[in-house]
Amino acid sequence: MPPRLRFVALAVLFSGMLAAAQAPATLRYAGTIGQQQVTLQLEVADDTLRDGRYSYRSQAGEIRFVDSRRFGTTLVLQDEDGNILHLHFEDAAGAKASGFRSAAMLEGTLDRGELDLPVKLTRQEH
């Protein structure tokens, strides 16, 4: 293959891989915060959170996350109401998972001052 054609072929291959790597995915979870039923949606690209929100089934409207930090297998989210969610990536067996795409469950707590509620979420396939 001539050098110029080889370069074009590699450029096309690389651009396709880059586009695929950056394509965002919407991950949906359902479960509970305390005793309340919730749904949570995360927009993830390259295993990085781009956007997220959750809603209680008993209430209208969504609550958006305004800040996020990731520490290994732990995700810390702050919502627009000032609640802090400390969530751990877990696989279907409950063992630590490496990131968003491998996490079948998110478990942890929602904290706000004296409030400390358990959070248990299971990934929903769509």
C-alpha positions as CSV (number, residue, x, y, z in Angstrom):
1,M,0.0,0.0,0.0
2,P,1.4,3.4,-0.9
3,P,2.4,5.6,2.1
4,R,-0.3,8.3,1.3
5,L,-3.0,5.7,1.0
6,R,-1.8,4.0,4.2
7,F,-2.0,7.4,6.0
8,V,-5.5,8.0,4.8
9,A,-6.6,4.5,5.9
10,L,-5.1,5.0,9.3
11,A,-6.7,8.5,9.7
12,V,-10.1,7.1,8.8
13,L,-9.7,4.2,11.2
14,F,-8.5,6.6,14.0
15,S,-11.3,9.1,13.4
16,G,-13.9,6.3,13.6
17,M,-12.4,5.0,16.8
18,L,-12.3,8.5,18.3
19,A,-16.0,9.1,17.4
20,A,-17.0,5.8,18.9
21,A,-15.0,6.5,22.1
22,Q,-16.6,9.9,22.6
23,A,-20.2,8.9,21.9
24,P,-22.1,9.5,25.1
25,A,-24.3,6.8,26.6
26,T,-27.4,7.3,28.8
27,L,-27.3,5.0,31.8
28,R,-30.6,4.6,33.7
29,Y,-30.9,3.3,37.3
30,A,-34.0,2.6,39.4
31,G,-34.2,2.0,43.2
32,T,-34.6,3.8,46.4
33,I,-33.3,6.7,48.5
34,G,-34.4,5.9,52.0
35,Q,-37.9,4.5,51.5
36,Q,-38.6,6.6,48.4
37,Q,-38.7,5.1,44.9
38,V,-36.4,7.0,42.5
39,T,-35.0,6.9,39.0
40,L,-31.6,8.2,38.1
41,Q,-30.2,9.0,34.7
42,L,-26.5,9.7,33.9
43,E,-25.0,10.8,30.6
44,V,-21.5,9.3,30.4
45,A,-18.8,9.6,27.7
46,D,-15.4,8.0,28.0
47,D,-16.3,6.8,31.5
48,T,-16.7,10.4,32.6
49,L,-20.0,11.9,33.9
50,R,-21.2,14.6,31.6
51,D,-24.7,15.2,33.0
52,G,-27.1,13.6,35.5
53,R,-30.4,13.9,37.2
54,Y,-32.8,11.9,39.4
55,S,-36.5,12.1,40.3
56,Y,-38.7,10.7,43.0
57,R,-41.7,8.7,41.8
58,S,-44.0,10.5,44.3
59,Q,-43.0,14.0,43.1
60,A,-43.1,15.9,39.8
61,G,-39.9,17.3,38.4
62,E,-36.2,16.3,38.2
63,I,-33.3,17.2,40.5
64,R,-30.1,17.9,38.6
65,F,-26.6,17.2,39.7
66,V,-24.5,20.3,39.8
67,D,-21.1,18.8,40.8
68,S,-19.5,15.4,40.6
69,R,-16.2,13.9,41.6
70,R,-14.9,10.3,41.1
71,F,-12.5,8.6,43.4
72,G,-11.7,5.2,42.0
73,T,-14.9,3.1,42.4
74,T,-16.7,5.8,44.3
75,L,-18.8,8.6,42.8
76,V,-19.7,11.7,44.8
77,L,-22.6,13.8,43.4
78,Q,-24.0,17.1,44.7
79,D,-27.5,17.9,43.6
80,E,-29.1,21.4,43.2
81,D,-30.8,21.0,46.6
82,G,-27.5,20.6,48.4
83,N,-27.8,16.8,48.9
84,I,-24.5,14.8,48.6
85,L,-24.7,11.3,47.2
86,H,-21.8,9.0,47.9
87,L,-22.2,6.0,45.5
88,H,-20.1,2.9,45.0
89,F,-19.9,1.2,41.6
90,E,-20.8,-2.5,42.0
91,D,-21.2,-5.4,39.7
92,A,-24.3,-7.7,39.7
93,A,-22.8,-9.8,42.5
94,G,-22.2,-6.7,44.7
95,A,-18.4,-6.6,44.2
96,K,-16.6,-3.4,43.3
97,A,-16.9,-2.5,39.6
98,S,-14.3,-0.4,37.8
99,G,-16.6,2.3,36.3
100,F,-19.9,3.5,34.9
101,R,-20.3,0.9,32.1
102,S,-19.4,-2.1,34.3
103,A,-21.6,-0.9,37.2
104,A,-24.8,-3.0,37.5
105,M,-25.6,-1.2,40.8
106,L,-24.9,2.0,42.6
107,E,-25.0,1.8,46.4
108,G,-24.2,4.3,49.1
109,T,-25.8,7.2,51.0
110,L,-27.5,10.6,50.5
111,D,-26.3,13.1,53.1
112,R,-27.4,16.5,54.0
113,G,-26.6,17.8,57.5
114,E,-28.2,15.4,60.0
115,L,-29.9,13.5,57.2
116,D,-28.2,10.2,56.2
117,L,-30.3,7.9,53.9
118,P,-29.3,4.6,52.2
119,V,-29.2,4.6,48.4
120,K,-29.7,1.4,46.4
121,L,-29.9,1.7,42.6
122,T,-30.0,-1.0,39.9
123,R,-29.1,-0.4,36.3
124,Q,-32.0,-0.6,33.8
125,E,-31.3,-2.0,30.4
126,H,-33.1,-0.2,27.5
